[in-house]
Amino acid sequence: MKISGKLIDIHSREIYPAELILKNGRIMTVTRKDDCGERYICPGFVDAHVHVESSMVTPGSFASAAVSRGTIGVVSDPHEIANVLGIEGVKFMIDDSKKVPLKFFFGAPSCVPATSFETAGAVIDSSDVDRLLALPEIKYLSEMMNFPGVINDDPVVREKLNSAGKYNKPVDGHAPALTGDGLRKYAAAGITTDHECTSLNEALEKISLGMKILIREGSAARNLNALKPLLKSHPDKVMLCSDDIHPEMLAERHINKIVSQLLSDGYDLFDTIRSCTVNPAIHYNLDTGLLRPGDPADFLILENLASMDVKETWIDGNKVFDSGKVNFTYNGAAKRNKFNCSPISKDMIKTSGIGEKIRVIQAFDGELFTRELIVNNTHAGFSGYDLQNDILKLIVKDRYNDLPPAIGFIRGFGLQKGAFAGSVAHDSHNIICAGTNDEDIVTAVNEIIRMKGGLAVADSGSVSSFQLQIAGIMTDRPLTEVASGYKQLSAKVKSLGCDMSSPFMTLSFMALLVIPELKLSDRGLFDGRNFGFVTLSAGR
């Protein structure tokens, strides 16, 4: 088979007319020609760090959307489903990914559960990690969120790191705001990447210690503007990723639009494309094509470099996407779940006698970080709601056991009516809910329990919902359908007064204890700076 066009040669850093000869899924020859038309041949894009589960669809459904954006491979950390189902969840992702041509390169989750301060559905211990790393489908040890364990040479953490070394597989990092001696110890332990940088200085310090920086531009966090100068100063140390990409974003864009944005900002074409092709392929030892003879035939056909709109996507010599049409089918997934709790009542979430000063989580739009606020309790018998000052009640309910919900207070959502809830709550995926009154909170939470996973919005007794029947965090329905349902529920929350751009996404991270400052687990209010529980009352 012959393919011709203007070849974007990232090795010689030039664009020239060329003809490719494909055979058995690989590129046999690359021949320069005098004229091959106006279309461009570009290496296929790789997302260097993504949690497929955050798209709320299975790998098979994810693939159909991703190839339409020019993605030919994803470096996927399956720790979301691992927190629910353990090794069974990781194997589910591997098996489901084999039903579609998109290349999935999975990691062995290093922190399941993410901390010992929350209830997860499973535990992946050091022997489990070793067994996973032995599998050919597992390319790396997933993000090491337990950076205190690395720094303090925790023996269990050390065993996991040693396993990665035994199989010669890289270790991904997760060390937000870590600096100085702690960072030096972290990097010296063999941690090779970080995707949590929010400032250029933080990234440069990590690069100076030998780490590579994954610039993320997803639904949950967007650091491209802060970190893009690295493409000029350290182009070989940078990769592009989406990290957590929700369905409505994936329906419209993926790595292709990060590339397009960088090009519009004046960044070098070859350095930019290398960051999502060559750099991840080398770092993770991926079998992805880079438009050389002998490589897998993984490439894109583009008609316009500036927009990076994809006309065709080829994987292993097969045209998997052509002018708006996906050329493969996905027939759904086997159902897997773990959801064992019973409905809650209003009596379970009552608050009283807290004290004169209360701790409140301050949430920010589009941010994973929160702040701790100390608020004067001017209301005797404070019920947990002060809508005039934007203070809502927040609860997290253990989905794996029949235990009472944990209760906290939160500000930043602007909600004036109703409540909204989900079983997508990083990383243990218990049920999380924020609301303006106990009745709607109970209604929303109990709808999640009835569905055994999903998203719900309650207002004055009525409820709207969307089911996620696989592990309570995913569905095998088409991504376009999921994106539509997600948008509708998000719009419903906004109609109740919420001014967050992505309310469910922000809510889902309010239980992520490894990101400071103040979060809520199913066991109580947690201070991520000191890694310990604190009381609702600031006077105790």
ZIRA-V993211 format. One record per pair of residues at least 6 apart in sequence whose C-alpha atoms are under 8 Angstrom apart, sorted by the first residue. I is the first residue (numbers start at 0). J is the second residue. Records with the same first field share a line. If there is no record, write none. Layout:
I=J / J
This chain:
0=20 / 21 / 22
1=18 / 19 / 20 / 21
2=18 / 19 / 20 / 21
3=16 / 17 / 18 / 19 / 35 / 36 / 40
4=16 / 17 / 18 / 35 / 36 / 37 / 38 / 39 / 40
5=14 / 15 / 16 / 17 / 35 / 36 / 37 / 38 / 39 / 40
6=14 / 15 / 16 / 17 / 39 / 40 / 41
7=13 / 14 / 15 / 39 / 40 / 41 / 42
8=14 / 15 / 41 / 290
9=269 / 272 / 273
12=269
15=31 / 32
16=31 / 32 / 33 / 34 / 35 / 36
17=29 / 30 / 31 / 32 / 33 / 34 / 35
18=28 / 29 / 30 / 31 / 32 / 35
19=26 / 27 / 28 / 29 / 30
20=26 / 27 / 28 / 29
21=27 / 28 / 296 / 316
22=316
23=315 / 316
24=295 / 296 / 314 / 315 / 316 / 317
25=292 / 293 / 294 / 295 / 296 / 315 / 316
26=290 / 291 / 292 / 293 / 294 / 295 / 296 / 316
27=292 / 293
28=291 / 292 / 293
29=291 / 292
37=302
38=300 / 301 / 302 / 303
39=299 / 300 / 301 / 302 / 303 / 304
40=298 / 299 / 300 / 301
41=290 / 298 / 299 / 300 / 301
42=272 / 276 / 288 / 289 / 290 / 297 / 298 / 299
43=69 / 70 / 71 / 72 / 276 / 288 / 289 / 297 / 298 / 299 / 312 / 313
44=69 / 70 / 71 / 72 / 254 / 255 / 272 / 275 / 276
45=70 / 71 / 72 / 73 / 74 / 254 / 275 / 276 / 279
46=70 / 72 / 73 / 74 / 239 / 240 / 241 / 254 / 275
47=73 / 74 / 75 / 213 / 238 / 239 / 240 / 241 / 275 / 279
48=73 / 74 / 75 / 76 / 213 / 239 / 240 / 241 / 242
49=73 / 74 / 75 / 76 / 240 / 241 / 242 / 243 / 244
50=75 / 76 / 77 / 78 / 79 / 242 / 243 / 244
51=57 / 58 / 61 / 75 / 76 / 77 / 243 / 244
52=77 / 79 / 80 / 472 / 473
53=243 / 244 / 245 / 246 / 472
54=61 / 243 / 244 / 245 / 246 / 249 / 473
55=245 / 246 / 467 / 472 / 473 / 474 / 481
56=246 / 473 / 474 / 475 / 476 / 477 / 478 / 481
57=92 / 95 / 332 / 473 / 474 / 475
58=92 / 95 / 96
59=95 / 96 / 98 / 99 / 329 / 331 / 475
60=329 / 475 / 476 / 477 / 478
61=478
62=99 / 100 / 101
63=325 / 327 / 478
64=249 / 250 / 478
65=71 / 249 / 253
66=101 / 312 / 319 / 320 / 325
67=309 / 311 / 312 / 320 / 323 / 324 / 325
68=252 / 253 / 254 / 255 / 308 / 309
69=254 / 255 / 299 / 309 / 311 / 312
70=101 / 253 / 254 / 255 / 312
71=101 / 102 / 297 / 298 / 312 / 313 / 314
72=101 / 102 / 103 / 104 / 287
73=101 / 102 / 103 / 104
74=103 / 104 / 105 / 106
75=103 / 104 / 105 / 106
76=105 / 106 / 107 / 108 / 141 / 142
77=88 / 89 / 92 / 105 / 106 / 107 / 108
78=89 / 107 / 108 / 110 / 111 / 141 / 426
79=425 / 426 / 427 / 428
80=88 / 89 / 470 / 472
81=87 / 88 / 89 / 108 / 111 / 121 / 123
82=111 / 112 / 113 / 119 / 120 / 121 / 122 / 426 / 427 / 428
83=119 / 120 / 121 / 336 / 337 / 427 / 428 / 470
84=120 / 121 / 336 / 337 / 470
85=111 / 120 / 121 / 122 / 123
86=123 / 127
93=103 / 105 / 136
95=332
96=102 / 103
98=329
99=327 / 328 / 329
100=314 / 319
101=314
104=136 / 137 / 138 / 285
105=136 / 137 / 138 / 139
106=132 / 137 / 138 / 139 / 140 / 141
107=128 / 131 / 132 / 137 / 138 / 139 / 140 / 141
108=123 / 128 / 140 / 141 / 142
109=123 / 128 / 140 / 141 / 142 / 143 / 144 / 159
110=123 / 142 / 143 / 144 / 145
111=119 / 121 / 122 / 123 / 124
112=118 / 119 / 121 / 122 / 123 / 426 / 427
113=144 / 145 / 426 / 427 / 513
114=145 / 512 / 513
116=520 / 522 / 531
117=427 / 520 / 521 / 522
118=397 / 399 / 427 / 429 / 521 / 522
119=399 / 427 / 428 / 429
120=337 / 399 / 427
125=155 / 156 / 158 / 159
128=159 / 162
129=159 / 162 / 163
131=137
132=138 / 139 / 140 / 162 / 163 / 166 / 168
133=166
138=168 / 169 / 283 / 284 / 285
139=163 / 168 / 169 / 170 / 171 / 283
140=160 / 163 / 168 / 169 / 170 / 171
141=170 / 171 / 172
142=170 / 171 / 172 / 173
143=170 / 171 / 172 / 173 / 190
144=172 / 173 / 174 / 513
145=156 / 173 / 513
146=173 / 174 / 185
148=156
149=156 / 157 / 184 / 185 / 188
150=181 / 184 / 185
160=170 / 188 / 189
163=169 / 170
168=283
169=189 / 190 / 191 / 282 / 283
170=189 / 190 / 191 / 192
171=190 / 191 / 192 / 193
172=190 / 191 / 192 / 193 / 194
173=192 / 193 / 194 / 195
174=193 / 195
175=195 / 196 / 197 / 514
176=195 / 196 / 197 / 201
178=201 / 204
182=205
183=208
186=205 / 208 / 209 / 210
187=208
190=210
191=209 / 210 / 211
192=210 / 211 / 212 / 213
193=205 / 210 / 211 / 212 / 213
194=212 / 213 / 214 / 215
196=202 / 212 / 214 / 222
197=222 / 225 / 226
198=225 / 226
199=225 / 226 / 228 / 229
202=212 / 226
205=211 / 212
206=212 / 236
210=236
211=236 / 237 / 238
212=236 / 237 / 238
213=237 / 238 / 239 / 240
214=222 / 223 / 226 / 227 / 237 / 238 / 239 / 240
215=221 / 222 / 223 / 239 / 240 / 241 / 242
216=222 / 223 / 239 / 240 / 241 / 242 / 257
217=240 / 241 / 242 / 243 / 244 / 245 / 248
218=241 / 243 / 244 / 245 / 248 / 365 / 504
219=242 / 243 / 244 / 365 / 366 / 367 / 504 / 505
220=243 / 365 / 366 / 367
221=365
227=261
229=236 / 237
230=237 / 266 / 270 / 271
231=266 / 267
234=270 / 271 / 274
235=270 / 273 / 274 / 278
236=278
237=274 / 278
238=274 / 275 / 278 / 279
239=254 / 257 / 274 / 275
240=254 / 275
241=253 / 254
245=504
246=478 / 479 / 481 / 482 / 485
247=479 / 481 / 482 / 483 / 485 / 486
250=478 / 479 / 482
254=275
255=307 / 308
256=306 / 307
258=271 / 272 / 307
259=304 / 305 / 306 / 307
261=271
262=268 / 271 / 305
263=305
276=289
277=289
279=285
280=286 / 287
286=295
287=294 / 295 / 297
288=294 / 295 / 296 / 297 / 298
289=295 / 297 / 298
290=296 / 297 / 298
295=314 / 315 / 316
296=313 / 314 / 315 / 316 / 317
297=312 / 313 / 314 / 315 / 316
298=312 / 313 / 314
299=309 / 310 / 311 / 312 / 313
300=309 / 310 / 311 / 312
301=307 / 308 / 309 / 310 / 311
302=308 / 309 / 310
309=322
310=320 / 321 / 322 / 323
311=318 / 319 / 320 / 321 / 322
312=318 / 319 / 320 / 321
313=319 / 320
318=326
319=325 / 326 / 327
320=326
331=475 / 476
332=475
334=468 / 469 / 470
335=468 / 469 / 470
336=468 / 469 / 470 / 471
337=399 / 470 / 471
338=398 / 399 / 448 / 451 / 452 / 471
339=398 / 399 / 400 / 401
340=397 / 398 / 399 / 400 / 401 / 402 / 448
341=401 / 448
342=444 / 445 / 448 / 449
343=403 / 441 / 444 / 445
344=441
345=437 / 438 / 441
347=403 / 404
348=394 / 404 / 405 / 406 / 437
349=382 / 437
350=380 / 381 / 382 / 383
351=380 / 381 / 382
352=379 / 380 / 381
353=380 / 381 / 535 / 536
354=376 / 536 / 537 / 538
355=375 / 376 / 377 / 536 / 538
356=373 / 374 / 375 / 376 / 536 / 537 / 538
357=373 / 374 / 375 / 376 / 535 / 536 / 537 / 538
358=371 / 372 / 373 / 374 / 408 / 534 / 535 / 536 / 537
359=371 / 372 / 373 / 374 / 390 / 407 / 408 / 409 / 410 / 535
360=369 / 370 / 371 / 372 / 407 / 408 / 409 / 410 / 517 / 518
361=369 / 370 / 371 / 372 / 409 / 410 / 411
362=368 / 369 / 370 / 409 / 410 / 411 / 412 / 505 / 509
363=369 / 411 / 505
364=411 / 499 / 500 / 501 / 505
365=499 / 500 / 501 / 505
366=505
367=505 / 508 / 509 / 514
368=514 / 515 / 516
369=514 / 515 / 516 / 517 / 518
370=515 / 516 / 517
371=516 / 517
373=537
383=390 / 391 / 392 / 407 / 408
384=390 / 391 / 392 / 435 / 436
385=391
386=413 / 414 / 415 / 435
389=410 / 411 / 412 / 413 / 414
390=408 / 409 / 410 / 411
391=408 / 409 / 410 / 414 / 433 / 434 / 435
392=406 / 407 / 408 / 409 / 433 / 434 / 435 / 436
393=406 / 407 / 408 / 409 / 431 / 432 / 433 / 434
394=404 / 405 / 406 / 407 / 431 / 432 / 433 / 519 / 521
395=404 / 405 / 406 / 429 / 430 / 431 / 432 / 510 / 519 / 520 / 521
396=402 / 403 / 404 / 405 / 429 / 430 / 431 / 521
397=403 / 404 / 429 / 430 / 521
398=428 / 429 / 430 / 448
399=429
404=521 / 522
405=519 / 520 / 521 / 522 / 523 / 524
406=519 / 523 / 524
407=519 / 523 / 524 / 535
409=433
411=499
412=497 / 498 / 499 / 502
413=496 / 497 / 498 / 499
414=434 / 435 / 492 / 493 / 495 / 496 / 497 / 498
415=435 / 495 / 496 / 497
416=434 / 435 / 436 / 458 / 495 / 496
417=434 / 435 / 436 / 439 / 440 / 456 / 457 / 458 / 459 / 495
418=432 / 433 / 434 / 435 / 436 / 439 / 440 / 443 / 456 / 457 / 458 / 492
419=432 / 433 / 434 / 440 / 443 / 454 / 455 / 456 / 457 / 492 / 503
420=430 / 431 / 432 / 433 / 440 / 443 / 444 / 447 / 454 / 455 / 456 / 503
421=430 / 431 / 432 / 444 / 447 / 452 / 453 / 454 / 455 / 503 / 507
422=428 / 429 / 430 / 431 / 447 / 452 / 453 / 454 / 471 / 472
423=429 / 430 / 431 / 453 / 454 / 471 / 472 / 507
424=430 / 431 / 506 / 507 / 508 / 509 / 510 / 511
425=507 / 508 / 509 / 510 / 511
426=510 / 511
428=471 / 472
429=521
430=444 / 447
431=444 / 506 / 507 / 510
432=440 / 443 / 444 / 506
433=440 / 506
434=440
438=459 / 460
439=457 / 458 / 459 / 460
440=457
442=457 / 460 / 462
443=455 / 456 / 457 / 462
444=455
446=455 / 462 / 464
447=453 / 454 / 455
450=466 / 467 / 468
451=466 / 467 / 468 / 471
452=466 / 467 / 468 / 469 / 470 / 471 / 472
453=464 / 465 / 466 / 467 / 468 / 471 / 472
454=464 / 465 / 466 / 467 / 488
455=462 / 463 / 464 / 465 / 488
456=462 / 463 / 464 / 488 / 491 / 492
457=463
463=488
464=488
465=484 / 485
466=474
467=473 / 474
468=474
469=475
489=501 / 502 / 503
492=502
493=499 / 502
499=505
509=518 / 519
510=518 / 519 / 520
511=518 / 519 / 520
512=518 / 519 / 520 / 525 / 526 / 527
513=527
514=527
515=526 / 527 / 528
516=526 / 527 / 528
517=524 / 525 / 526 / 527
518=524 / 525 / 526 / 527
519=525
523=532 / 533 / 534
524=532 / 533 / 534 / 535
525=531 / 532 / 533
526=532 / 533
